[in-house]
Amino acid sequence: MVSRRKFMLGGLGLAAIGSLALRPGNDGGAYSQYFAGLNQMLREAGIGQPSLLIDLDRLDQNIDLVRKSVGTTPQKKYRVVVKSVPSLHLSNYIAMRADTNAFMVFHRPFLNDLALARPDADVLLGKPMPVSAAAEFYRVFDGASAFDPQQQLKWLIDTPKRLQQYLQLAKSLNTRMRVSLEIDVGLHRGGFDDRDSFVEVLNTIAANQQSLQFAGLMGYDAHLMGMPGFLADREFPKVVKKYQGYVDLARETHPNFFKQPLCFNGAGSPTFRRYEGQSVLNDVSAGSCLMKPSHYDLPILQEFVDTAHIATPVLKKMPNRGLPSLEWASRIGSVWNPNSEMTYFVYSGNWMAHPESPPGLSLSSVYRSSNQQGLHGSAAVKLAVDDFVFFRPEQSEAVLLQFGDLLAVRGNEIVERWPVLDAST
């Protein structure tokens, strides 16, 4: 017969074994061959501050995938989304390889820079601008290049009121403004969602053709991105039907508008591949898929590879000394979790990004800092002071603007330094 004491000891032993089974494994290790090469390149180049790297070989692969998709019959025009690749050199590189001169712009200063640098550009605004921003574009532009806003620029209109504001601006400037109409295809982030207001603005355009020209439609379907696959598959035909309904309504009420080429734009990085074989759109936009930040790790983009990484030097490496004033508690934690044995402090931090290489690093909840970000890892992490930690951005548009010139890399060599666009001018 088992004594109570032996039973209790046995139970404690089983509990201890069970606890050990739950103990986190050691995730630390060395750089992959790819990141080891980048680390060596940066150290040999004397880079001593956080930098944003763009891998051109990987970028080429992604551009070619987009080009293949839009080339599927019926072919569509590919429009580079500048906010996602906010550098004139980077957007030009993409446009050249993709064989397009079409761009989508979301920020007035970027619009002026693009009109100056790319006088051949075909530009569609990606969101409705306050009329004061539109007026500022014309004031700053003032014929600064061969870019012709009357032929090459499509403003986005979402309400009858905004159209009236733009009409008054066009009259005051004695110019004609091309306008595309934003339609709600299910995202519910604004745009026309009823027949009456849509026809009202079409009638206003038709009655003021000296000042306004109908350029087409734009319907964004980003709500599909947040749905489980089976729901998105069920919703997509509804998106197409809604879009086609607005096209048909415009053709029915104003057939003269269709005597000229029109831009029927839609999609985005998470959805543009759904339109292969579809005829409702003749113009698709994408930008983030080319960088493939982690927010775009989607089944539909499985073939795409991440091309942008933040690289920042390690300033300090030390054993994890624990929480200030509660060091004893963290020492217990380090024994339990080997991935918290060491602490690394890097140059700057607190970005919309997560550590990618070397493996086994995690963000410190205590030393979350834009000055010296703390990271924890095990002693197995092969990282020394002055080595680089590589972060993968969660998104591209805001992150790419934070590091000065982008470092364009090919084959472990920095081949170019590309200035980013100035968001404040």
Secondary structure, DSSP 8 states (H G I E B T S, - for coil): ---HHHHHHHHHHHHHHHHHHHS---------HHHHHHHHHHHHTT--S-EEEEEHHHHHHHHHHHHHHHTSSS--EEEEEGGGS--HHHHHHHHHHHT--EEEE-SHHHHHHHHHH-TT-EEEESS---HHHHHHHHHHHTT-SS--HHHHEEEEE-SHHHHHHHHHHHHHHT--EEEEEEB-SSS-SSSB-SHHHHHHHHHHHHHTTTTEEEEEEEE--GGGGGS-HHHHHHHHHHHHHHHHHHHHHHHHH-GGGGGS--EEEE--TTTGGGGTT--S-SEEEE-HHHH--GGG--GGGTT----EEEEEEEEEEEE---BTTBHHHHHHHHHH-GGGSEEEEEEB---SEEEEESTT-EE-SS---SSEEEEEE-TTS---TT-EEEEEES-STTGGGGSSSEEEESSSSEEEEE----TT-
